[in-house]
Amino acid sequence: MKFRVERDVLAEAVAWTAKSLPSRPPVPVLAGILLDVSGEQAAGETLTISGFDYEVSTQATIEVHAQSAGRALVSGRLLADITRSLPPHPVEVAVDGPRLTISCGSARFTLPTMPVEDYPGLPAMPTTAGVVASADFDTAVSQVAVAAGRDDTLPMLTGVRLEIDGDRLTLAATDRYRLAVREFGWTPELPGQSAAVLIPARSLSDAAKTLTGGPEVTLALSSGGSGEGIMGFRTADRHTTTRLLDAEFPKYRSLLPTDSAATAEIRVAGFIEAVKRVALVADRGTPVRLRFGEEGLTLLAGGDDEGRAEEQMEADFAGEPLTIGFNPSFLLDGLSAVHTETVRLSFTTANKPAVLTGVPAEGPGNEDYRYLIMPVRLPG
């Protein structure tokens, strides 16, 4: 195998592929990146760069000027470090026996290769399910994944549930203390499709962040047979697959209140800054208290035995006065995910979950995104 390629093109593709490599691979070859120049003609014009850890696979295809075809497996993280540090000149890569040589300007590296025959075959992409706009996909995933759990002993809470219902997609995630739900449109491959899967939140977030450089992302999901239990995401020159979680996601729709006893509309930017300020005196695990009434909103934190903070701000409040407490980090996550200038908080009682929704500059509230947050019970 021997080829020549632009330095930036190679470095970007290798870095993207290397992100999914395990830090502690169960077998040494899984720390490798597979380079493959193939084709019926020796002078193939594409290089496929692959990574796999039995859970997530990544594959990038770039154009190269190849003199001979072949395959080589080398340390992925080392290759990423090297290609990122090369000078801004074309890169020549060649395999000579058990060594891979990288030449760029006056720099030259020689790396040992690993046995290609020991590398596992990557899973095939499942059947195409449909296409979603990149911007919508990236935004929706970031809004929902923030509420996913981090405790691997509860795998059903570490995933994002993806539901397909015709031309609508719904994403949902919860860690038991908050729940995020986002609905948006897409273009299904076949009309009337319906499905529900649970995707690891980390894998979904990585796909949304790194595959949205183009206008759209193709979602691939098997409906049976080959590729069962795998979700795929594809753009023109990259694709990734992830193994789905085999766990039962909570029946979350029943948690969303159907009505409210009080509502408050607040400017998001000022609200975020105020929560950050008063939370400075809140010990770990103690809430920020929100007191709503005719005068607007008063934020309070701390107490007599430690620092105390209080701040007032404008709020358009309707309902009986109430005081409710929230974990400040969870509240800030929801406020940052709303993506509108004004947020609406809907309450039933001070001891039941509140729901955050965006209020667009024009028209009624936006129910496409809902962030439910459990209150912290206050003393007294």
C-alpha positions in Angstrom: 0.0 0.0 0.0 1.3 3.4 -1.0 -0.6 6.7 -1.3 -0.3 10.5 -1.2 -2.8 12.7 0.5 -3.3 16.3 1.7 -2.2 16.7 5.3 -5.4 18.4 6.7 -7.7 15.9 5.0 -5.8 12.9 6.5 -5.5 14.5 10.0 -9.2 15.3 10.2 -10.4 11.9 9.1 -7.9 10.1 11.4 -8.9 12.3 14.4 -12.6 11.7 13.8 -12.1 7.9 13.6 -9.8 7.8 16.6 -12.4 9.5 18.9 -14.3 6.2 19.2 -11.3 4.0 20.1 -11.4 2.5 23.6 -8.9 3.8 26.1 -8.5 0.3 27.5 -9.1 -2.1 24.6 -9.9 -5.7 25.6 -7.6 -6.9 22.8 -4.6 -4.9 21.4 -5.9 -4.7 17.8 -9.0 -2.7 18.9 -6.6 0.2 19.7 -5.7 0.2 16.0 -7.0 2.1 13.0 -7.4 0.2 9.8 -6.2 1.9 6.6 -7.5 0.4 3.5 -6.7 1.4 -0.1 -8.6 -1.1 -2.2 -10.0 -1.4 -5.7 -9.6 -3.5 -8.8 -7.0 -1.2 -10.1 -3.8 -0.8 -8.1 -4.1 2.9 -8.3 -7.3 3.2 -6.2 -8.3 6.8 -5.5 -9.9 6.3 -2.0 -8.7 5.5 1.4 -11.0 4.0 4.0 -10.1 4.7 7.7 -11.9 2.5 10.2 -12.2 2.0 13.9 -14.2 -0.5 16.0 -14.5 -1.5 19.7 -17.4 -4.0 19.3 -19.9 -1.3 20.4 -19.2 1.6 18.1 -17.7 1.6 14.6 -16.5 4.6 12.7 -15.5 4.8 9.0 -14.3 7.7 7.0 -13.5 7.7 3.3 -11.1 10.3 1.7 -9.6 10.8 -1.7 -6.0 10.0 -2.2 -3.5 9.6 -5.0 -2.6 5.9 -4.6 0.2 4.0 -6.3 -0.7 0.6 -4.9 -3.6 -0.9 -2.9 -3.3 -2.6 0.5 -4.4 -2.6 4.1 -2.5 -1.7 7.3 -3.4 -1.6 11.0 -1.6 0.8 13.2 -2.0 2.4 16.7 -5.0 4.8 16.3 -4.1 7.4 18.9 -0.5 7.5 17.8 -1.5 8.0 14.2 -3.9 10.7 15.2 -1.1 12.5 17.2 1.3 12.2 14.4 -1.0 13.4 11.6 -2.1 16.3 13.7 1.5 17.5 14.3 2.7 17.1 10.7 3.9 20.3 8.8 1.5 21.7 6.2 2.7 19.6 3.2 1.3 16.6 1.3 1.7 13.4 3.2 3.1 10.2 1.7 2.2 6.9 3.4 3.7 3.5 2.5 3.8 0.0 4.0 7.0 -1.9 3.8 6.7 -5.3 5.4 5.8 -4.9 9.1 6.3 -1.1 9.1 4.3 1.8 8.0 6.2 4.9 6.9 4.8 8.5 7.0 6.7 11.2 5.2 5.7 14.9 5.2 8.1 17.6 4.3 11.3 17.0 6.3 9.4 14.8 8.9 9.5 11.1 8.7 7.8 8.5 11.0 8.0 4.7 11.0 5.3 2.8 12.9 5.0 -0.9 13.6 1.9 -2.5 12.1 -0.4 -5.0 13.8 -1.8 -8.2 12.1 -4.7 -7.1 9.9 -6.1 -10.7 9.9 -6.8 -10.3 13.7 -8.9 -7.2 13.2 -12.7 -7.9 13.5 -15.0 -7.2 10.6 -17.0 -4.0 11.0 -20.8 -4.4 11.2 -22.7 -3.6 8.0 -24.8 -0.5 7.9 -28.5 -1.3 8.6 -31.3 -0.5 6.2 -31.8 3.2 5.6 -34.7 4.5 7.6 -34.7 8.2 6.5 -33.0 11.5 6.4 -33.0 14.4 8.9 -31.6 17.9 8.6 -28.2 18.2 10.3 -29.1 21.3 12.2 -32.3 19.8 13.6 -30.5 16.5 14.5 -27.6 18.3 16.3 -29.9 20.6 18.2 -32.4 17.9 19.3 -29.7 15.5 20.5 -28.0 18.2 22.5 -31.3 19.3 24.1 -32.2 15.7 25.2 -28.9 14.0 26.0 -28.2 16.4 28.8 -30.8 14.6 30.9 -29.4 11.1 30.3 -28.1 9.2 33.3 -24.3 8.5 33.9 -24.7 5.4 36.1 -23.8 2.3 34.1 -25.5 0.1 36.7 -28.8 1.5 35.3 -28.3 1.0 31.6 -31.9 1.9 30.7 -31.2 5.5 32.0 -27.9 6.0 30.1 -29.6 5.9 26.7 -31.8 8.2 24.6 -35.0 6.7 23.4 -35.6 7.4 19.7 -39.2 6.9 18.5 -40.2 7.0 14.8 -43.8 7.8 14.0 -44.3 8.5 10.3 -42.7 11.9 9.6 -42.0 12.7 13.2 -39.1 11.7 15.4 -39.1 11.9 19.2 -36.1 11.8 21.5 -36.4 11.3 25.2 -33.9 10.9 28.1 -34.1 10.8 31.9 -31.9 10.2 34.9 -34.9 10.0 37.3 -34.4 13.7 38.4 -35.2 15.3 35.1 -36.7 14.3 31.8 -36.1 15.9 28.4 -38.3 15.3 25.4 -37.9 16.8 21.9 -40.1 16.2 18.8 -39.1 17.2 15.3 -39.7 16.4 11.6 -37.7 14.2 9.2 -38.1 12.5 5.9 -38.7 8.7 6.3 -37.6 6.3 3.6 -41.1 4.7 3.7 -44.3 6.3 4.7 -46.0 5.2 7.9 -42.9 3.8 9.6 -42.9 3.3 13.3 -40.1 2.1 15.6 -38.6 2.7 19.1 -35.0 2.0 20.1 -32.7 2.9 22.9 -29.4 4.4 21.8 -26.4 5.0 24.2 -26.5 8.8 24.9 -22.7 9.2 24.5 -22.6 7.5 21.1 -25.6 9.5 19.9 -24.1 12.8 21.1 -20.8 12.0 19.3 -22.6 11.2 16.1 -24.7 14.4 16.3 -21.6 16.6 16.9 -19.3 15.1 14.3 -21.6 14.1 11.4 -23.4 17.4 11.0 -21.0 19.2 8.7 -23.3 18.7 5.7 -26.9 19.5 5.1 -28.4 16.2 6.3 -27.7 12.9 8.1 -29.1 9.5 7.1 -30.4 7.4 9.9 -30.2 3.6 9.4 -32.1 1.1 11.5 -32.7 -2.6 10.8 -36.3 -3.8 10.9 -35.1 -7.4 11.3 -32.5 -9.8 10.1 -29.0 -8.5 9.3 -28.0 -5.4 11.4 -30.6 -6.1 14.1 -29.7 -4.3 17.3 -27.6 -1.7 15.5 -28.2 2.0 14.7 -26.3 3.7 11.9 -25.7 7.3 11.0 -24.2 8.3 7.6 -23.1 11.3 5.6 -21.5 11.5 2.2 -18.0 10.4 3.3 -18.4 9.1 6.9 -20.6 6.7 8.8 -20.8 5.3 12.3 -22.8 2.5 13.9 -23.6 1.9 17.5 -25.0 -1.1 19.3 -28.4 -0.5 20.8 -29.2 -0.9 24.5 -31.3 -3.9 25.3 -33.2 -2.4 28.2 -36.7 -1.1 28.9 -37.0 2.7 28.9 -39.4 4.1 31.5 -42.9 5.0 30.3 -42.1 8.7 30.3 -45.2 10.2 28.7 -47.3 9.6 31.8 -44.8 11.8 33.8 -45.6 14.9 31.8 -48.3 16.9 33.4 -51.3 17.7 31.2 -52.3 20.9 33.0 -50.8 23.4 35.4 -51.9 25.6 38.3 -49.3 28.3 37.8 -47.0 29.6 35.1 -44.0 32.0 34.9 -42.3 33.5 31.8 -38.8 34.7 32.3 -36.0 36.0 30.1 -33.5 33.1 29.8 -30.2 35.0 29.7 -30.9 37.0 32.9 -32.3 33.9 34.6 -29.2 31.8 33.9 -26.9 34.5 35.2 -29.0 35.0 38.4 -29.1 31.2 39.1 -25.3 31.0 38.7 -24.8 33.9 41.1 -27.0 32.8 43.9 -25.8 29.2 43.5 -22.3 30.3 44.6 -23.4 30.0 48.2 -25.3 26.8 47.8 -23.5 23.8 49.2 -23.3 20.7 47.1 -26.7 19.0 47.0 -28.6 22.0 48.4 -31.2 23.7 46.2 -31.7 27.2 44.8 -35.1 28.4 45.9 -37.4 30.2 43.6 -40.2 32.3 45.1 -42.9 33.5 42.7 -45.5 36.1 43.5 -47.0 39.3 42.3 -43.6 41.1 42.7 -42.0 38.6 40.2 -39.3 36.1 41.0 -36.9 36.0 44.0 -34.0 33.6 43.9 -32.5 32.5 47.3 -29.7 30.2 48.3 -27.7 29.4 51.4 -28.8 29.9 55.0 -27.8 31.3 58.4 -25.0 28.9 59.0 -23.3 29.6 55.7 -23.3 32.3 53.0 -26.7 33.6 51.9 -27.7 35.0 48.5 -30.9 36.7 47.3 -31.7 38.3 44.0 -34.9 39.6 42.5 -35.8 39.7 38.8 -38.8 40.3 36.6 -41.1 37.4 35.8 -44.6 37.3 34.2 -46.3 35.0 36.8 -49.8 33.8 36.8 -51.3 31.7 39.7 -51.1 31.4 43.5 -47.7 32.4 45.0 -45.3 29.5 45.5 -41.8 28.7 46.6 -40.0 25.8 44.9 -36.4 24.5 45.1 -34.3 23.0 42.3 -30.8 21.5 42.0 -29.1 24.5 40.3 -27.1 22.4 37.9 -30.2 20.6 36.6 -32.0 23.9 36.3 -29.2 25.5 34.4 -29.0 22.5 32.0 -32.7 22.9 31.2 -32.4 26.7 30.7 -29.4 26.3 28.4 -31.2 23.7 26.3 -34.4 25.7 25.6 -32.8 27.8 22.9 -35.3 30.7 23.1 -35.0 34.1 24.6 -37.9 33.5 27.0 -38.7 30.3 29.0 -42.0 29.2 30.5 -42.1 27.3 33.8 -45.3 25.4 34.4 -46.2 24.3 37.9 -48.8 22.1 39.6 -47.6 22.3 43.2 -44.3 23.1 44.9 -43.7 19.4 45.5 -44.4 18.1 42.0 -42.2 18.4 38.9 -42.1 21.6 36.9 -41.9 21.7 33.1 -39.7 24.1 31.1 -40.7 25.0 27.6 -39.5 27.7 25.1 -41.5 30.7 24.3 -40.8 31.9 20.7 -40.6 35.6 19.9 -43.8 35.2 18.0 -46.8 33.0 18.6 -47.7 30.6 21.5 -45.3 28.4 23.5 -43.2 25.8 21.8 -44.1 22.3 23.0 -41.6 20.6 20.7 -39.1 20.6 23.6 -40.1 19.9 27.2 -37.7 19.7 30.1 -39.3 18.3 33.3 -37.4 18.8 36.5 -38.1 17.3 39.9 -38.1 19.8 42.8 -36.0 19.4 45.9 -38.2 19.2 49.0 -37.7 22.3 51.1 -37.8 22.2 55.0 -40.8 23.6 56.8 
